[in-house]
Amino acid sequence: MKIIPGPASKQLGEKIAELIGVEAVPLVFKTYPDGESYVRLDATIENDDVAIIQTTSPPQDTRLMQLALIADAAKRHGAAKVTAIVPYLAYARQDKVFLKGEAVSIETIARMLKAAGVDSLITVNVHEAKVLKKFPFPSKTVSAIPLLAEYLKKKGFEKAFALAPDDGALWLAEEAKTILGGECGYLEKRRDYYTGKLTMEKKELDVYGKTVIIFDDLISTGGTIASAAKIMKTAGAHSVYAACVHPLFIGDAEKRILDAGVEEIVGTDSVSSSVSKVSVAPLISNALKELKSG
């Protein structure tokens, strides 16, 4: 197996190649003045299984196109099998028709990657794991929540209250709870599909005097975490922290969260950011080792 670190995940890709002891294939890439992407593999990959490491955080469309072009180049130049390692998988939140007339974006992305030459895919904490069953090639998601919880435990947050912002994310808090050893719970969250407006409701949770860590798969604008933090502070939490797998941080998201009373935000390097304190490299490396042995 050889690793191809994509433009969006160069450091992560090189780290993964080092962990599993395989060659990292050099990639030449550039953006033309009109915005089009160019890629070229600078090593021979004929008859090799290759794994492309390329996250698809903003600018999503550019990074998805780069991923497709790398897959095409790999297959065109003789790769036996192409696995796409996409730490953050864009468009995964549009996984069904919410309003009449919509596209199911993530299924469109899957078909595009299949056409480009992708044979299998591994991602990290995809928004809804069930969507991967509709992909036209074997796909799996692995969870970085235990890595985040272990990091926080080592920092002294054992027995902290693990909070999910809604019932759909409760499993994240439950997964963190198994490592932190405290309690867990969730809030009620509703979003207007037309306006995107978010509302959150307080639930009776025993957080008075406790340290609360809000766990979510991703942070985009920060509205969800900020709202949850304010509710926790009103409920008497001693301190509030936030942990997410994918720190997208659109606009002033980080400031918005800290202004709401969150003392620290911890994220992974699935998306490179100022809060990427935990690496998903060991997690992905283990998944690739399983793939190799299988």
N, C-alpha and C positions, 0 to 999 in steps of 0.2 A: 504493500500500500504506500501511496505517496500523498502528501498534503499539499493543497494549493491554497495558500492564504489569499483571500480576496482583498480588494482595496479597502473595504469597510472593516475588516477584521484582521489586518496584517499581524499585529502583535499577538493577538489571541491565537491565530493560526500557527505562528512560529512556536508559541509556547506549547501548543498541543502536539506538534510534530516532535518537539524535544521530549515531551513526557512519554510518548509511545515509541520513540526511537526510530523515526522514519524520516525520509528526505522531505524537506519543504521545497516545493517547486517555485522558482522565481517567476514572477508575473510582471510583464510590462503593460502598463495601462496609462491612458491619458483621456482627457476630454477635449474634443474638438471645439473650435470657437463657437460653433452653432449648438453646442450642448450634447452632441452625440458621443457615446462611449466607445473606446477602443481597448481591446485586450489582446495579449499575445503570450503564450506559454514559452518560457525561455529555457526549457529542458525537455528531454524525451520522456514521454509517458506511455509509449506503445506497449500494449499488453499488460499494463499496470491497472490495479484498482486505485482510483483516486477519490479523495474526499476534499470538496471545496468548502472552505470556511468563509462564510460571507453573511453577516447580519444584514437585515433590511430595514433598519431604522431610518428616519428622515435623513436625506431625501429618498423615500421609499422607491419611487419609480426608477430612479437612476440606479439604485443598488440592486433592484430586482433585474433590471436589464443587464447589469454587469454579471450577475450570477448566471443568467441565461446564456450570455456570450461565452463565459468561461466554460460552462457545461458543453456548449456546442464545440468550442475549440478542443476540449479534452476528447470528446467522442470522435471528432473529425480527424484527430491525430492519433487514434488507435487505443484510447483507454478501454480496458475491458469492462469496467463498471464505474459509474459516476454516482457518488453519494453527496448530496447537498447537506451540509451542516449549517443550519440557519438559526443562530442563537435567538434572534428575535424575528418572528415570522410576520411580516406586514400583511394587512388586510384580513387577518384572522378573526377580527371582531364582526365583520360582515359575513356571518356563516349561515345565514338564512334570509328569506324574504321577510323583512319586518313590515314594510309598506308596499302596497301593490305597485308594480312597475320597476322594482329594484333588481339589480344584478346580485348574484351571490358571489362576491368578489374573491373569496378565498378559493372557491372551486375553479374560477377562471385562472388564478395564479397557478394552481396545481396543474391544469392542462397545459399552460404555457411552459412550465418547467419540464413536463413530460416531453413536449415537442422539442425542447432544446437539448434533450439527451440525459436528463436526470433519471436514474434508476431507483433510487431510494432517498429518503430524507429523514434527518434527525433534527428536532428543534427543542427548545427549552421553554417549558411552561407556556405552551400554546394556550390561547384564551379558552377554547373548548376542545378537549381531546377528541371528542366524538367526531369532529369534522375531518380528522385524519383518515377515518374509515372510508371516506368518499374519494380519497386521492387515488389516482390511477397507477400508483406504485407503492411499495411498502413504506410506511411512514410511522414514526414514533416520537413521542415527547418525553423528555426527562425533566425531573423537578430539581430546581436549585434552592428550594425553600430550606431543606436540611442544611445546606452550606451556609445560608444566611443565619439560621438559628444557631448553628455551631459557633459562628463568628461572634454572635451576640452573647452567647453563653460564656465564651471565653473572656468577654469584656465585662462580665459580672452581672448579666441580666437573667440569671437562673431564677425560675419561679415567676417571671414577668407574665402579665396577662396578654395573651395573643389575641388580637382583634382582627376580624375580617370586616370590610366595609359593607358587605351584603351577604345574604345566605348562599349565593352562588360561589363565593370565595371562601366559605367556611372551611372547606377541606384544606386550604392553605394554612389557616390558623390551627387546625387540628394537627397538621403535619409538624408545624413549629412547636406545638404543645408537647409532642412526644419527646422532643429534645430539651426544651426549656423547663418542662416539668410543672408549669403553672396551670392556670385555667385558660379557657378560651371562650369566645362568643362572637356575635356578629350584630350589625346594625341593619335597619331596613332602608334600602336605597331604591329610588325610582327615577327613571329618566324619560322625559318626553321625547318620543321618536321624531317628532316634527321640529321642535325647537332645540333639542339637545339639553334642555334645562334639567338640572339635577336637584332632587330633594332627598333629604335624609331624615329619618325619624329616630328619636332616642328610644332605646329599649332599657328595661330594668336589668342592668349589669352591675355586678359587685366589683367596682373598680376603685372605690374610695380609698385614698392613701396608697394606691398601688402604682407600679410602673406598668404602663401599657405600651405594647409595640403593635402598630397597625401593619399587617401584612397584606400585600396585594401583588398581582402578577406584573402590573406595570403602572408607572406614573406618567401621565401625559401632561395635562394642564395643571394638575395638582389640586383640582377642585374637590375630588372625592376625599383625599387624605386630609385636606384643610378642614372640610366639614366634619369629618370624623374626629379630628383632633379637638375641635372646639366643643363637640358634644362630650368627649372624654374629660376635658378640663372642667366643664360645667358639672359633670357627675362626680368631681372630686378626685380625679386621678392625680397622683403625686407628680408624675412626669410622663410625657408622651414621646415615643420614638416612631419612626416609620422605616419599613424595610420592603423593598420591591426587587423583583428579578430584572425588570427592564426599565431603567431610568431614562425615559425619552426626554422629559423636561422641556416642554414646549413653552416658549416665551419666558415669563417670570415665575414658572412653576416652583422652583426651589425657594425663592423669596416668599411666595404665597404660603407655602407650607410652614416655613420657619416663623413667619409672622402669625400663623395660627396657633403657635405654642409648641410646635414639634422641636425637640432639642437637637436631634440628629437624624439624618436620613442615610440609610445604608442600601446600596444597590450592588449589582454585579457588573462585570465587564461584557455581558451580552450586548450591551450598548455602552460605548465609552462615554463617561461623564465624570463630573467632579465628585460624585458619591460612589464611584465604582471601586468599592473596597474589598469585594469578594470576587475571585475568579471562577468562571465556570469551566476552565480548562481541565481540571481533574474529572469533572462530571462527564464532559464530552469525550475525554480520552478513554474513560472506562467504557462508554457506549461504543466507541470505535474498536476497542480491544475485543469486545463481545462480538462485534460485526466480523472482525478478522477471524476469530476462532470459530464463528458459525459458518 
